[in-house]
């Protein structure tokens, strides 16, 4: 996949099918749009393009709320896996925020992306004060020389699937629902870093990753997980939290014990997939008590995987 980020100075080399949005999480609703884009691109020999933004300005979303289901890097990985030809991660500037809808269509969709087909959801908005929307695109598409396709929302349990819906379920640890909405397990990507080596002291070695501060995480606690290392999957249990029994640190750590893996992989990239919430994180009186509970967590997870 071609990745264009951090610049307004680009122009695609040929015509395209474009979908637009923040694409936080690349959930099943996003995947529906992407599948249509890929299909139309193949049928018409066009580039498939996802147009999104590099960040959301603090003027629009305060720092306290700058948490996302997927980081920019994760979004890039998901779009690559979905088969998109080009991801444009456009700078979200004041100029863009105050651009009139017609100017957005002319300057970005036409001049930069050479869009012949534009695919959006029913709630898509763009331009100054969100003056442009899906119906605006439909109404003006012919005069600008492209086709607009407005796609109805995917639903789960009679509710429209959205990033908001995913966030609500993620914040309360309903991982089965989260994974159903995403169409895949919720993942945390990171580089394996040295921990406090407590796991080795109690004969339960672990790997540690530290997610980006902007990554939205489920409640602190223990989860049944599958960790992907070099395209291979390993079952285990993961503690998401601050490890209060052994640390006073405030930084959230994702610490995983793998059932059938005990290699030194410091510095390697891994993906931890959260499948099931087991229990909340808690502070124990001793390492022996912690070890006893970890053994119970492992047995629970192993039974779940059977």
LINTA-V679002 format. One record per residue. N is the residue number from 1. RES is the residue in one letter. SS is DSSP state (H for helix, E for strand, - for the rest). PHI is phi in whole degrees, -180 to 180 (none if undefined). NEAR is the number of other C-alpha atoms within 8 Angstrom. Layout:
N,RES,SS,PHI,NEAR  N,RES,SS,PHI,NEAR
This chain:
1,X,-,none,8  2,X,E,-80,6  3,X,E,-123,9  4,X,E,-112,10  5,X,E,-143,9  6,X,-,76,8  7,X,-,-146,8  8,X,-,-99,6  9,X,-,-96,4  10,X,-,-153,6  11,X,-,-155,7  12,X,-,-67,8  13,X,-,-79,4  14,X,-,-152,7  15,X,-,-68,11  16,X,E,-145,14  17,X,E,-108,17  18,X,E,-123,14  19,X,E,-120,13  20,X,E,-129,10  21,X,-,160,9  22,X,-,-79,6  23,X,-,53,9  24,X,-,-77,10  25,X,-,98,10  26,X,-,47,12  27,X,-,-78,14  28,X,H,-61,11  29,X,H,-65,11  30,X,H,-62,9  31,X,H,-62,10  32,X,H,-62,9  33,X,H,-61,13  34,X,H,-64,12  35,X,H,-62,9  36,X,H,-67,9  37,X,H,-59,14  38,X,H,-63,12  39,X,H,-64,8  40,X,H,-65,10  41,X,H,-64,13  42,X,H,-66,8  43,X,H,-64,7  44,X,H,-112,6  45,X,-,55,6  46,X,-,-119,12  47,X,E,-75,11  48,X,E,-95,13  49,X,E,-132,14  50,X,E,-111,13  51,X,E,-104,12  52,X,E,-142,12  53,X,E,-124,12  54,X,-,-75,11  55,X,-,-166,6  56,X,-,-114,8  57,X,-,-60,8  58,X,-,-63,7  59,X,-,-67,5  60,X,-,-97,6  61,X,-,-139,9  62,X,-,-58,8  63,X,H,-56,6  64,X,H,-64,5  65,X,H,-112,6  66,X,-,-84,8  67,X,-,-127,9  68,X,E,-131,10  69,X,-,-61,12  70,X,-,-128,11  71,X,-,-74,10  72,X,H,-59,7  73,X,H,-66,7  74,X,H,-65,9  75,X,H,-59,13  76,X,H,-60,10  77,X,H,-64,8  78,X,H,-65,9  79,X,H,-65,11  80,X,H,-63,10  81,X,H,-64,7  82,X,-,-79,9  83,X,-,91,8  84,X,-,-68,14  85,X,-,-77,10  86,X,E,-138,12  87,X,E,-108,15  88,X,E,-106,12  89,X,E,-104,12  90,X,E,-81,13  91,X,-,-63,11  92,X,-,-90,11  93,X,-,-106,7  94,X,H,-62,6  95,X,H,-61,6  96,X,H,-66,9  97,X,H,-63,10  98,X,-,-103,9  99,X,-,-73,10  100,X,-,-68,9  101,X,H,-54,11  102,X,H,-64,6  103,X,H,-68,9  104,X,H,-60,13  105,X,H,-61,9  106,X,H,-69,10  107,X,H,-76,9  108,X,H,-103,10  109,X,H,-64,11  110,X,H,-87,11  111,X,-,-73,9  112,X,-,-94,10  113,X,-,-98,12  114,X,-,48,11  115,X,E,-71,12  116,X,E,-105,10  117,X,E,-139,11  118,X,E,-121,12  119,X,E,-117,15  120,X,E,-139,13  121,X,E,-81,11  122,X,-,-66,9  123,X,-,-102,6  124,X,-,-69,10  125,X,E,-133,9  126,X,E,-157,11  127,X,-,83,14  128,X,H,-57,11  129,X,H,54,7  130,X,H,56,8  131,X,-,-71,10  132,X,E,-96,11  133,X,E,-146,11  134,X,H,-60,13  135,X,H,-70,7  136,X,H,-62,8  137,X,H,-61,10  138,X,H,-60,12  139,X,H,-67,7  140,X,H,-105,8  141,X,H,-58,11  142,X,H,-60,9  143,X,H,-67,6  144,X,H,-94,8  145,X,-,86,7  146,X,-,-136,11  147,X,E,-102,10  148,X,E,-108,11  149,X,E,-117,9  150,X,E,-104,11  151,X,E,-108,9  152,X,-,-69,6  153,X,-,-68,9  154,X,-,-74,9  155,X,E,-127,8  156,X,E,-140,8  157,X,-,53,4  158,X,-,65,5  159,X,E,-121,6  160,X,E,-65,8  161,X,-,-76,14  162,X,-,-149,8  163,X,H,-64,10  164,X,H,-61,6  165,X,H,-60,8  166,X,H,-61,13  167,X,H,-61,10  168,X,H,-60,8  169,X,H,-72,12  170,X,H,-67,13  171,X,H,-65,10  172,X,-,-106,8  173,X,-,78,9  174,X,-,-83,11  175,X,H,-66,13  176,X,H,-63,8  177,X,H,-69,8  178,X,H,-55,13  179,X,H,-68,12  180,X,H,-67,9  181,X,H,-67,12  182,X,H,-77,13  183,X,-,77,8  184,X,-,-170,7  185,X,-,-66,11  186,X,E,-64,11  187,X,E,-122,8  188,X,E,-124,8  189,X,E,-99,11  190,X,E,-177,10  191,X,E,-96,11  192,X,-,-67,13  193,X,E,-121,10  194,X,-,-63,8  195,X,-,-107,7  196,X,-,-88,4  197,X,-,65,8  198,X,H,-66,9  199,X,H,-57,9  200,X,H,-67,9  201,X,H,-65,7  202,X,-,-111,10  203,X,-,60,6  204,X,-,-138,8  205,X,-,-62,12  206,X,-,-135,10  207,X,E,-116,11  208,X,E,-122,12  209,X,E,-130,12  210,X,-,-119,10  211,X,-,-68,11  212,X,-,-61,6  213,X,-,-61,5  214,X,-,-83,8  215,X,E,-76,11  216,X,-,-77,9  217,X,-,-118,7  218,X,-,-73,8  219,X,-,-58,10  220,X,-,-56,10  221,X,E,168,13  222,X,E,-108,14  223,X,E,-132,14  224,X,E,-78,14  225,X,E,-139,13  226,X,E,-122,12  227,X,E,-108,13  228,X,E,-102,12  229,X,E,-128,10  230,X,-,52,5  231,X,-,69,5  232,X,E,-109,6  233,X,E,-102,8  234,X,E,-131,12  235,X,E,-78,11  236,X,E,-178,15  237,X,E,-126,14  238,X,E,-130,12  239,X,E,-101,14  240,X,E,-102,14  241,X,E,159,11  242,X,-,-113,12  243,X,-,52,12  244,X,-,-64,10  245,X,-,-68,11  246,X,-,-121,6  247,X,-,-150,7  248,X,-,-106,7  249,X,-,-69,6  250,X,-,-98,5  251,X,-,-71,6  252,X,-,-77,9  253,X,E,-118,13  254,X,E,-111,12  255,X,E,-112,11  256,X,E,-123,11  257,X,E,-103,11  258,X,E,-99,13  259,X,-,-71,7  260,X,-,-132,6  261,X,-,-158,6  262,X,-,-150,6  263,X,-,-112,4  264,X,-,-82,4  265,X,-,-124,6  266,X,-,-55,8  267,X,-,87,7  268,X,-,-91,7  269,X,E,-85,9  270,X,E,-134,12  271,X,E,-123,11  272,X,E,-107,11  273,X,E,-102,12  274,X,E,-91,13  275,X,E,-105,13  276,X,E,-152,10  277,X,E,-79,12  278,X,E,-97,11  279,X,E,-163,7  280,X,E,-70,8  281,X,-,-68,11  282,X,-,-145,8  283,X,-,-99,7  284,X,-,-106,9  285,X,-,-74,7  286,X,-,-154,7  287,X,H,-66,9  288,X,H,-64,7  289,X,H,-66,9  290,X,H,-61,11  291,X,H,-61,9  292,X,H,-63,8  293,X,H,-71,8  294,X,H,-63,8  295,X,H,-61,8  296,X,H,-66,8  297,X,H,-61,11  298,X,H,-65,10  299,X,H,-63,8  300,X,H,-61,9  301,X,H,-65,12  302,X,H,-61,9  303,X,H,-65,7  304,X,H,-66,6  305,X,H,-77,5  306,X,-,-69,4
